[in-house]
Amino acid sequence: MSNQVYPKDKEILPGLQIEKVDDRIMTLNVGPQHPGSGHMRIIIKVDGDYIVHTDPDPGYVHRGEEKMAEYRNYITNIPHLERPVIHDSCNILYPYCLGVEELLGLEVPERAKYLRVIAAELNRCVYIEYWLAIYGIFLGHSTMFMWPVGDRELLIDLLDKMTGARVTHAYFVPGGVRNDVPPNFEDVCLRQVNYFEKRLKEYADVFYDNPILISRTKDTGVLSREDAIKLGTTGSVLRASGVDFDIRKKEPYDVYEELDFQTSVLKEGDSYARSKIPWLDMFESCKIIRNALKKMPKSGSVRVKLKPKPKGEDTEVYRRVESGRGALGMHIVSRGTPQPYRLKISVPSFRNLIAMPHLLTGEKLGNMPAVYWSLNYWPVEADR
Amino acid sequence: MSSTDSTEIAKTDDSSLASDLDKSLSDSISKKFSNVEIAYVKPDRIRVNVKKEDIIDVVSFIRDELNFDHAESVSGVDYPEDKQIEVVYHLGSYTDTSLDKKIIALATRTSREDDPRPGNDNTILPSLRDVFPSVSFHERECFEMLGVYFDGHPDNRRLLLPEDWADMPPLRKDFRIKGR
């Protein structure tokens, strides 16, 4: 397309610049294919056991979701937009659907709002269980890998019944949800969620009260309240540092205002607090699901009928929801065409990326997995 | 260069739904700065268009006087027919509980060149990193995706694109996906 050759002089490529070899400082590339870093590279400089410089280098799984969205209309965008984080696919589609509804002026039926909340909370638990499994295995705790992976099957079964797919649901559509749930869904859901909550309590015995876990995560990677705010972190990272900010409470969307739940906040700001917040969130999710099942209208339509290729107004919207990792925002610029003119996905993982050099620098290299995974960071989502 | 004259986002009449706090926030900005345009005041969403020369003053005012303390998102939007690129900062507040729902969209524009040489042409904006450290990775992304060089940012390096990327910044409108 063009004959330019990059980089020009004002751009240096991460990890490729020529550096003087130091006889004390050693450079380590953690990732991008090493499972200890997910699908990203962290360029770490160590002096003995201590990390003296951290340079996160995401982009290994960048897929250009934002560019792709400019070529597809508002409806055909749905299946590919959930790809950045397939384990939390309902929550990443949520702000998109809210935004498109605002653009098109759609009113969502009451039953669909409850179904969305149930699907989003089930999906949040599925994501957190997956993350918890990885956190467990990287701390050498293989029971904590097996248990969450097994327990999340319960919820995946429920989502399978709701949506017809185990992981990539594409369940949310602008104007409601794709389909209604099967007739006996409420009973099955209640039973499985109650059992799931009972299992969650057992995690305390095996994991959260485990002295080995506590010794590895207590007082490592401490993020103060001021820094958490200044760096603009979100979700479990922010709430573990003592800031009570949950979009479900602060800017309630759909029916969250009518449901009864608490936000989980801890003050310590260390890796232990960060790893505990998502677990506490799952209890609240169970509460929300039970509450929503009780309040949901027993029948009614679940989506409004749309014209093919609907066109948005000539305006822009910014909507956000609380996903499994934190606030997830979508900025949709519309110029009266069936496609979005620009779609910016502001993902929590990308926002929390800035905390990584802040926390890892000065830590021991052996603490890296404990700190890195406690950030609830999902590299695929950060790359989009 | 006038950066706000040909703003695409038209003024809307949603202001009747906006709360008193929304209006007082937008009034305090427009009272303080005469050359700032309030594009819309919707419920909980305010959009402010500023010239790039004024953006540091306006954003410092928003941080110090209006208690907004972090940036949620930085999106670059390409407008080839205006020969301009727009950068929109979405600012929020954690510390002031009355501002929980509020988002200020602060937009500024810079000129755009048909043959981009990122970092070496006139597509330059002042970096807001000194005011809001939370924008630092977002501005890096904007630099590589749209070729907007953020003056004052210490770390204008490649972030998400592959190291051997030798084409134009991909979120510009004249970069087309193959087969589309």
Interface residues (C-beta under 8 A of the other chain):
Chain A: M1 S2 Q4 V5 Y6 P7 K8 D9 K10 E11 I12 L13 P14 G15 L16 D57 P58 G59 H62 G64 E66 K67 M68 Y71 I229 K230 L231 G232 L238 V243 F245 K250 E251 D314 T315 E316 V317 Y318 R320 A327 G329 H331 V333 R335 Y341 R342 K344 S346 F350 R351 L353 I354 D383 R384
Chain B: E8 I9 A10 T12 Y40 D44 R45 R47 D69 H70 A71 E72 S73 S75 V77 D78 V88 H90 Y94 T95 D100 K101 I103 A105 D115 P116 R117 P118 G119 N120 F132 P133 S134 V135 S136 F137 H138 E141 M145 Y149 N156 R157 R158 L159 L160 L161 P162 E163 W165 A166 D167 M168 P170 L171 F175 I177 R180
